[in-house]
Amino acid sequence: VLKLQCQSCKHYSQHPIKRCKHFEIGGDKKGKGTSLF
């Protein structure tokens, strides 16, 4: 389980890590998938 913390509201969210080629943390490394956790 990947524990992520939101930068704005300090909310913790848990995401189970599935088999994927790449996953972004925070979405600030690439401009494509800007999904903030």
Backbone as XML, in Angstrom:
<?xml version="1.0"?>
<chain id="A" units="angstrom">
  <residue number="1" name="VAL">
    <atom name="N" x="0.853" y="-1.187" z="0.000"/>
    <atom name="CA" x="0.000" y="0.000" z="0.000"/>
    <atom name="C" x="0.888" y="1.235" z="0.000"/>
  </residue>
  <residue number="2" name="LEU">
    <atom name="N" x="0.586" y="2.151" z="-0.884"/>
    <atom name="CA" x="1.346" y="3.393" z="-0.989"/>
    <atom name="C" x="0.609" y="4.498" z="-0.249"/>
  </residue>
  <residue number="3" name="LYS">
    <atom name="N" x="1.264" y="5.054" z="0.792"/>
    <atom name="CA" x="0.629" y="6.123" z="1.564"/>
    <atom name="C" x="1.051" y="7.463" z="0.991"/>
  </residue>
  <residue number="4" name="LEU">
    <atom name="N" x="0.064" y="8.239" z="0.583"/>
    <atom name="CA" x="0.324" y="9.553" z="0.004"/>
    <atom name="C" x="-0.312" y="10.630" z="0.862"/>
  </residue>
  <residue number="5" name="GLN">
    <atom name="N" x="0.365" y="11.774" z="0.951"/>
    <atom name="CA" x="-0.153" y="12.889" z="1.737"/>
    <atom name="C" x="-0.395" y="14.080" z="0.824"/>
  </residue>
  <residue number="6" name="CYS">
    <atom name="N" x="-1.564" y="14.663" z="0.961"/>
    <atom name="CA" x="-1.899" y="15.831" z="0.154"/>
    <atom name="C" x="-1.110" y="17.033" z="0.661"/>
  </residue>
  <residue number="7" name="GLN">
    <atom name="N" x="-0.573" y="17.827" z="-0.264"/>
    <atom name="CA" x="0.246" y="18.962" z="0.121"/>
    <atom name="C" x="-0.593" y="20.112" z="0.675"/>
  </residue>
  <residue number="8" name="SER">
    <atom name="N" x="-1.828" y="20.244" z="0.198"/>
    <atom name="CA" x="-2.636" y="21.397" z="0.592"/>
    <atom name="C" x="-3.425" y="21.144" z="1.865"/>
  </residue>
  <residue number="9" name="CYS">
    <atom name="N" x="-4.039" y="19.944" z="1.974"/>
    <atom name="CA" x="-4.924" y="19.713" z="3.119"/>
    <atom name="C" x="-4.361" y="18.687" z="4.093"/>
  </residue>
  <residue number="10" name="LYS">
    <atom name="N" x="-3.151" y="18.187" z="3.831"/>
    <atom name="CA" x="-2.470" y="17.231" z="4.713"/>
    <atom name="C" x="-3.299" y="15.980" z="4.952"/>
  </residue>
  <residue number="11" name="HIS">
    <atom name="N" x="-4.033" y="15.548" z="3.930"/>
    <atom name="CA" x="-4.877" y="14.366" z="4.049"/>
    <atom name="C" x="-4.116" y="13.157" z="3.530"/>
  </residue>
  <residue number="12" name="TYR">
    <atom name="N" x="-4.166" y="12.076" z="4.315"/>
    <atom name="CA" x="-3.475" y="10.854" z="3.912"/>
    <atom name="C" x="-4.408" y="9.970" z="3.099"/>
  </residue>
  <residue number="13" name="SER">
    <atom name="N" x="-3.912" y="9.469" z="1.996"/>
    <atom name="CA" x="-4.691" y="8.551" z="1.176"/>
    <atom name="C" x="-3.835" y="7.336" z="0.875"/>
  </residue>
  <residue number="14" name="GLN">
    <atom name="N" x="-4.429" y="6.155" z="0.939"/>
    <atom name="CA" x="-3.704" y="4.919" z="0.704"/>
    <atom name="C" x="-4.098" y="4.345" z="-0.649"/>
  </residue>
  <residue number="15" name="HIS">
    <atom name="N" x="-3.099" y="4.063" z="-1.473"/>
    <atom name="CA" x="-3.337" y="3.488" z="-2.794"/>
    <atom name="C" x="-2.591" y="2.169" z="-2.893"/>
  </residue>
  <residue number="16" name="PRO">
    <atom name="N" x="-3.297" y="1.083" z="-3.175"/>
    <atom name="CA" x="-2.605" y="-0.186" z="-3.396"/>
    <atom name="C" x="-1.831" y="-0.153" z="-4.709"/>
  </residue>
  <residue number="17" name="ILE">
    <atom name="N" x="-0.583" y="-0.605" z="-4.669"/>
    <atom name="CA" x="0.272" y="-0.562" z="-5.846"/>
    <atom name="C" x="-0.036" y="-1.766" z="-6.727"/>
  </residue>
  <residue number="18" name="LYS">
    <atom name="N" x="-0.552" y="-1.493" z="-7.912"/>
    <atom name="CA" x="-0.838" y="-2.550" z="-8.868"/>
    <atom name="C" x="0.317" y="-2.648" z="-9.861"/>
  </residue>
  <residue number="19" name="ARG">
    <atom name="N" x="0.237" y="-3.636" z="-10.726"/>
    <atom name="CA" x="1.271" y="-3.782" z="-11.750"/>
    <atom name="C" x="1.065" y="-2.715" z="-12.817"/>
  </residue>
  <residue number="20" name="CYS">
    <atom name="N" x="1.963" y="-1.756" z="-12.852"/>
    <atom name="CA" x="1.877" y="-0.705" z="-13.847"/>
    <atom name="C" x="3.289" y="-0.322" z="-14.266"/>
  </residue>
  <residue number="21" name="LYS">
    <atom name="N" x="3.392" y="0.307" z="-15.414"/>
    <atom name="CA" x="4.702" y="0.689" z="-15.917"/>
    <atom name="C" x="5.251" y="1.896" z="-15.159"/>
  </residue>
  <residue number="22" name="HIS">
    <atom name="N" x="4.385" y="2.803" z="-14.790"/>
    <atom name="CA" x="4.822" y="3.970" z="-14.039"/>
    <atom name="C" x="3.659" y="4.503" z="-13.225"/>
  </residue>
  <residue number="23" name="PHE">
    <atom name="N" x="3.984" y="5.071" z="-12.085"/>
    <atom name="CA" x="2.975" y="5.770" z="-11.311"/>
    <atom name="C" x="3.602" y="7.045" z="-10.769"/>
  </residue>
  <residue number="24" name="GLU">
    <atom name="N" x="2.814" y="8.116" z="-10.743"/>
    <atom name="CA" x="3.335" y="9.418" z="-10.371"/>
    <atom name="C" x="2.913" y="9.759" z="-8.957"/>
  </residue>
  <residue number="25" name="ILE">
    <atom name="N" x="3.839" y="10.339" z="-8.211"/>
    <atom name="CA" x="3.548" y="10.766" z="-6.844"/>
    <atom name="C" x="3.374" y="12.283" z="-6.863"/>
  </residue>
  <residue number="26" name="GLY">
    <atom name="N" x="2.165" y="12.743" z="-6.595"/>
    <atom name="CA" x="1.902" y="14.169" z="-6.577"/>
    <atom name="C" x="1.582" y="14.742" z="-7.952"/>
  </residue>
  <residue number="27" name="GLY">
    <atom name="N" x="2.077" y="14.133" z="-9.004"/>
    <atom name="CA" x="1.801" y="14.604" z="-10.349"/>
    <atom name="C" x="2.554" y="15.869" z="-10.710"/>
  </residue>
  <residue number="28" name="ASP">
    <atom name="N" x="3.642" y="16.176" z="-9.979"/>
    <atom name="CA" x="4.370" y="17.408" z="-10.262"/>
    <atom name="C" x="5.638" y="17.150" z="-11.074"/>
  </residue>
  <residue number="29" name="LYS">
    <atom name="N" x="5.926" y="15.894" z="-11.385"/>
    <atom name="CA" x="7.127" y="15.610" z="-12.149"/>
    <atom name="C" x="6.872" y="15.732" z="-13.640"/>
  </residue>
  <residue number="30" name="LYS">
    <atom name="N" x="5.660" y="15.381" z="-14.078"/>
    <atom name="CA" x="5.305" y="15.504" z="-15.484"/>
    <atom name="C" x="4.052" y="16.364" z="-15.606"/>
  </residue>
  <residue number="31" name="GLY">
    <atom name="N" x="3.943" y="17.072" z="-16.705"/>
    <atom name="CA" x="2.789" y="17.926" z="-16.922"/>
    <atom name="C" x="1.588" y="17.181" z="-17.464"/>
  </residue>
  <residue number="32" name="LYS">
    <atom name="N" x="1.795" y="15.939" z="-17.883"/>
    <atom name="CA" x="0.684" y="15.191" z="-18.474"/>
    <atom name="C" x="-0.328" y="14.796" z="-17.418"/>
  </residue>
  <residue number="33" name="GLY">
    <atom name="N" x="0.088" y="13.926" z="-16.484"/>
    <atom name="CA" x="-0.853" y="13.444" z="-15.476"/>
    <atom name="C" x="-0.794" y="14.292" z="-14.227"/>
  </residue>
  <residue number="34" name="THR">
    <atom name="N" x="-1.515" y="15.391" z="-14.234"/>
    <atom name="CA" x="-1.489" y="16.282" z="-13.080"/>
    <atom name="C" x="-2.621" y="15.907" z="-12.132"/>
  </residue>
  <residue number="35" name="SER">
    <atom name="N" x="-2.482" y="14.730" z="-11.519"/>
    <atom name="CA" x="-3.489" y="14.286" z="-10.555"/>
    <atom name="C" x="-2.885" y="14.400" z="-9.169"/>
  </residue>
  <residue number="36" name="LEU">
    <atom name="N" x="-3.324" y="15.378" z="-8.424"/>
    <atom name="CA" x="-2.775" y="15.618" z="-7.099"/>
    <atom name="C" x="-3.490" y="14.756" z="-6.085"/>
  </residue>
  <residue number="37" name="PHE">
    <atom name="N" x="-2.694" y="14.053" z="-5.276"/>
    <atom name="CA" x="-3.276" y="13.204" z="-4.244"/>
    <atom name="C" x="-3.382" y="13.985" z="-2.945"/>
  </residue>
</chain>
